[in-house]
């Protein structure tokens, strides 16, 4: 019998009620915990900026098989000691799912080696395609690029599979939408990485990358770089669960009207969990 898959769901900020704390990812945690042989730990950062979080700073010596990192900070979410421990964790075969959001939100992920290189932001690790350094969402004007508009929170978007269908996309054709997704790409210096899914902007009609997969290699265990943490947030699955007060866009009700889209999203969560643990 397999050992349980031990998953850490982790934010890069200490608890703050009016922010994207880990409690706002409760449906994801519940869906993962409902899987056979899966144990889930969900936590916020427990150290102030600059100091080392006791779990992140010792991740490589933990018994976690994978970490899903939700970078919801404004730049000070990870320190050097934590990044080094996360790097050692992946080097020993641990799985990583790393995601952030628009513009510079969660830019501390850029200090991670490997999967951090897949995240393109506004002032750090810019998209190598200069034509993409331009506003996409035209509604929320205080948010600049990258800000791909895939739809309203609470609605879903159709995704396109790139290349051979990756195991995390089996049975998946729709994921949560968001008014301003971030940007990810396959870094040329990491040959194990490739784009596996794209979306289309409802504003410009331009395609954009949604997920980058890093296959297990000499660099370390499997990893996924995701364009936005809103693919996993409670508010995007059910807007009735609420959001921080700074979210101004009107939500949609696509998931409420089409349970099939929700089933595909849950399938994605489960696929990612199994693949990151080497159980696909």
Buried (B, 14 or more C-beta within 10 A) or exposed (E): EEEBBBBBBBBBBBEEEEBBBBBBBBBBBEBBBEBEEBBBBBBBBEBEBEEBBEBBBBBBEBEBBBBBBBBBBBBEBBBEBBBBBBBBBBBEBBBBBBBBBBBBBBBBBBBBBBBBBBBBBBEBBBBEEEEBBEBBBEEBEEBBBBBBBBBBBBBBBEBEEBEEEBBBBBEBBBBBBBBBBBBBBBBEEBEBBBBBBBBBBBBBEBEBBBBBBBBBBEBBBBBBBBBBBBBBBBBBBBBEBEBBEEBEBEBBEBBBEBEEBBEBBBBBBBBBBBBBBBEB
